[in-house]
């Protein structure tokens, strides 16, 4: 049964993608009628204004005038022949706004699941590389789980072995840092680059960052970078893309285009016309090594003033390991020292810091020294989210070495120079 908004459109002889004028007693809007989605109200019509923005307009006490009918367009996309002068790469789609493009004439959003669609939506790619587009799955970033990390790693290994070229992974931004860290442990040696990218702004917004990020990631995927990385806007301007080490990165802003950064570290490089490398990096290896899979039964406990023994017990019960996001240098309240010690005697417990920069140092204060004596392992300047992923990976592959390896740099996740004694 049509909604009141759909009936309003039908009664006025209009259709989706027609350009219309909608007026009420005080306001008037002109734009293209967009398809209804599940968030549209019963009496709300979504239209795309001439400036590119979408708005909802109420049909209550309104009248509509059709300004022009939608043109019947040929949806066939131009076939992009392979350019023998360019390198090949694969863009692996996992979801997020980067995985779609917009027809600005109609406002319709379509998934970019073929080579032709990708190259037609980001025209600059035609001059950068020959694109092989592979849809793996389509998920919101928050719906990613360790099983998906394993699927991505296995697909990357397959592409490296079969295609012999780099991979760009289109991913939602909210949990991109977790996924990038997960691949860095699963793929300790890579024969070709692995580059995560995404977008903060949806492609139907004039301020979208999707195109520059994808172009920058594509250039990075043709380098000799042998570390899993994230390529996103360096600043809010559409000029450069920063390359961040995947297991030392964090999304630090909810909506800004330059949302990613690397606490305690600087970018590996900046992508302009070419890549300007800012620090040494591990080069590609002869072969991609896969060690896939995670133990999901690892807990992350955020230290805070209200945390008590009952909370600790509930959060750690039945777990195979615990990562603590401690305050400051790696602190947790004194009344919890004994119960934390009892847990550390049974399962691995690692201490990280909530602070945005700096490193843990359990030798400075008495409580920290007690934690060391009770078997808590320091994670130094490893991010809590990376430490969680690392312990999940170690518990799966090296369960008897977790305590030893949590404080050791394996794939670039810890800056050894920042350790303090």
N, C-alpha and C positions, 0 to 999 in steps of 0.2 A: 504494500500500500504506500503510495507516495506521501512524502511529508508535505506540510503546508507550503514550504519553500519550493519544492518540486512542482506542486500543483500551480503555484503562482507563475512559475516559468512556463509551464504548459499552457495555462489559460491566456498568457500573453503571446503565444505562438513562437516563443523563443526556444533555443536549444543550447546545450553546453558549447562553449567557445564562441557564441555570438557576442558581438560587442553591444552593450546596452547602457541605458541611462536609467538609474533608479532614483526616484525622488520621494521625499516625504515633505512634511510641512516646512521644515527648516533647512534640510540638507539635500544635496544631489551628488551622486557618484557615477562616474563612467568607467567601464572596464569590461574585460572578457569574463563571461560566466565560467567558473571552474567546476570540475566534477565534485559531487558531494563526497565527503569522507565521514568516518564514524564519529568524529568530534564535532561535526556541524550540528547546530541546533535545529529544531523542527522548522523554525521560521527564518533561518539564516541562509542567505545566498553568499557564497564565496565568489569574489570577483578579483581579477588581476588589474590593477591600475596601470596607467601608461608609464609610471615611473618604475614598474617592475614589482611593486609590493602587492601582497595579497591582503584583503580585508574582508570581514564579514559584515553584511548589510541586512538589516531586518526588513522583512516584507510587510510588517504590520503598518497599516495606513499608508502604504506606498503605492506608487504607480511605476510601470516600466515602459520604456520606449526602446525599440530595437534600432540601433544606429547602423549596424551592418551585420549581415549573416556571415557565419564562419565559412571560410573557403575550404573546399575539399582539397586536402593536401596529399601528395604522394609520399607515403612514409618510407619508401625505399631509400636507403642511405647509399651514398657514393661508395663504390668499392675502392678500397685503398690497396693498390698493388704493392708488393714488397719492393723496397728500395735496397738494391744490393750494396749501396754505399753506406748504409746504416746498420748498426748492431741490432740484434733481436733481444727482447726482454719479454717476460710474462708478467701480467698484472693479475694477481690472484684476488678475487673478490670474496670478502667475508661479511659484508654489510656496512652499515653506516651511511651517512649522507654522500660520501665520496663515491658510493656505488650506484649513483643515479645521475641523470642529467635532465635538463628541462628544455622543452620546446617553447621558446619565449613568445612565439606567436599564439600558442594555445594555452600555455600554463601547465600542460600535462607533464607529469613526471614519469620517466621510464627507466627501468634498470639498465645499466650499461653492461650487458652481458656478452657482447660480441666485439670483435676487433673493430668492425666498421662503426659501431655505436660509440665506442670509446674515442676513436680517432676523430670522429665527426663532432663529438661533444667537446673535446679539447684539441683544437686544430693545431696547436703548437707541437703536439706529439708527432705529427707527420714529419717534422724536420729533425726530430730527436732520435727516434728508434722505430723499428718494426715491432708492433705490439701484438702479442698473443694473449688474449683475454680469457681467463678461466674462472667461472663462478664456482666457488666451493660451497658456501652457504650464505644466507642472508639473515644476519642477526643484529639486533641492537647490541651495542657495546656491553651493556650491563648484563646481557644474557650469555656472554661468553663463559665457558667453564673449562677446567683442565682437559676434559675430553676433546674439546675443540682445539686447544693448544696442540694436542698430539696429532690431530687430523691435519692441521696447518703444517706442522713440521714434516710429517710424512709426505705431504704433497710437494713441499719445497724440495725435499730430497729427491723425489721422483723427477721434478723439473730439472734440477741440477744435473742429474745423471743422464736424462734423456735429451734435454734441449741444450745443455751446456751453456746456459746464460743466467743472468741475474733475475731476481724476482722482486716485484713491488707488491706489497700486501695492503690492499685497501681495507681499513678497519675503523670502527667507531672510536672516538677519542677518549671516552671516559675510562676504559680499561686497556687502552693501547699499551701503556707502560707495563702492565702485568703480562700481556701477551708477548711483547718484545723480550722481556726478561725470560719468559718461559722458553722461547725459541733459542735464546742465547745458550741456555743450558742443554737443551735437546740437540742443538747443532753446534757442538764445540769447535768443529772445523768446517769451514764452508769454502767450496771451490768457486763460488760466485756470490755477489752481494745479496743480502736479504734486507729489504728496506720497507719499514712500515710507514704509511702515511694516511691521512684522513682530512676531514674538514670540520671547522667550527661553525661555519655558516652554510645553510642549505643552498644548493645550486640555484634556487629561484630568487635569491637575494642579490642585489647588485654588489654587495660587499662580500660575496662568497670567496673563500680562500682555496676552494677545491682545485682550480686549474693550476695555480702556481705551485701548490704543494705536489700535485701529481707530476708536473713537468720537472720539478726539482728532484723528486724521488726517482724518476726515470733516469735522469742524468747520473744520480748516485749509483743506480743499479748497474751502470756500465763501467764503474770504476774498479779498482782492485781492493776495495774495502772488504776485509775478511771478518768483520764483526757485524752482528745484527744491530740495526740502527733504526732511528725514527727521523723522518724528514718532514718538518713543518715550518710554517712562517717564522722567520727570525724576528721580525718586528710587525707592527700593525700595518705597515705599508706593503703594497704588492711589488716588492723589489727583490728580496732574497729569501732563501730557504736555509734554515740551520739543520745540520746533521748532528743528531744527539746519539751517544752510546745507549743502546737499547736497555741495558740492565742498570743504568744509572740515571734514568730519566723519570720525570714526573709531570703530570698535567697540573699546572699551578694556577690556572685561572679557568673559571667555568665557561666563559664565552669569548674572551679576546682571541684574536687570530694568532697571536704569538703566545699561546697558552703553555707551550712546553719549555722546560728548562732542565738542567742537570745540576742538582745541588752538589757542591764541592768539585765541580768539573766545568770545563768550557766546551763549546761545540767541537766536534771532530773536524768540521769544515763548514764553509758557507757556499751555497750554490748561487752563482750569478749566471753569466753566460757560460762560464766554466766553474769548476770547483776550486775554491781556495782552501787548502787544508790548513788547519790551525794547530794541530798537534799530531804526534805520532800515533799510528794505529796499526793493528794487526793486519797484514795483507792476506789475500785469499790463499787457500791451501790447494794442493793437488786434487783432493777428494773431499766431498761432503760426508761428514760422519754423523750418523743418527743414533741418539740414545733417548728414545721417546718414552713418555709416560710419567705419571706423577702419583704420589700417595696423597689423596685428597683429605686424609684424616689428620691434618696439621692445623693447629689453632693459632690465631693472632690475637693477643691480649693488649689492649690499650691501657697503659697505666694512667690512673687519674685519682684525684683526692677521695672520691666516693667508693673506690674499689675495696672490697672486703674479702675475707676468707671464703665466705659462702659464694660470692661471685666467682672467685678464682676456681673454686671446686667445680662449679657448674661449667665454666668455660674450658676447663682442662680435662674433665673427666672423659676417659676413653680415648684420648688423643694419643697419637704416636710421636708427637713433638709439639713444642710451643715456641713461638716468637713473641717476645715482649717489645712493644713500642714504648720504651721508657721515657721519663722526663729528663731533660738536661743531658748529662754525661752518661745516662743509662740508669736512671733511678726508679725505684718502686718503694712504697711506704714501708717503714720499719716493721709494722705489725704483720706484714706479709712475708718477711724474710724466711721464717721457718717453713711455712707451707710451700713457698717457692722452692726452697731447698729440698723438701720431700719429693716434690714433683721432679726436680732435676736429678734426683737419685734414681728415678725410674725411667724417665724419658729425656731426650735432649731438650734443653731450654736455652735459647739464644737471646741476647739483649741488643736491641737497636735503640736509636733515639728518635723521638718525635720531632726534634729540631730540624729546621729546613737545611741548615748547614752545620758542619763540624763532625766530630766523631765521638763515639763512646769512649769513656776512660773509667773503668771500674776501680782503678788504683787510687783515685784522688780522695774519696770519702770512705768512712768506715762501712757504710751500708754496701757500697760497691765492692769493697774487699771481702765482705761476708758473702756476697753473691758468688764471687770467684771461688771462695773456699767451699761453697755448697755445690759447685759444679756448673754454674751458669756460664755460658760461652759468650765472649764479646764478639759483636759483628762489625765493630768499628764504624766506618762511614757508609756501610751498606744501607740502602733505604729499607724501611720495614716491609714494603710490598715486595721488593726483590728478595729479601731474606725469607719471606714466606714461601715464595716460588722456589727458591733454592732448597729450603728444607724439604719441601714436597718432592722435589726431584731427587735429592740425596736419599730420602727415606725409601724411594722406589728402587734406586740403583746402587746405593752404597750405604745401606742401613747401619752397618757396623762402624762407619767412619764419620757419622754426622757431627759428633762433637769436635772432632779434629778438623773437619773441612769447613764448618760454618764460619770459622775465623780466618780461613785462608782464601786468597784470591784465586778463583778457578778460571773465569772467562771475562775478567775485567770489572767484576761487580764491586770490588773493594780497591780503594786506592791505598796501596801499601805505604806510601810516603806519609799518610795521615795517621798511621798508628802511633800511639803514644805509650811509653812504658812508665 
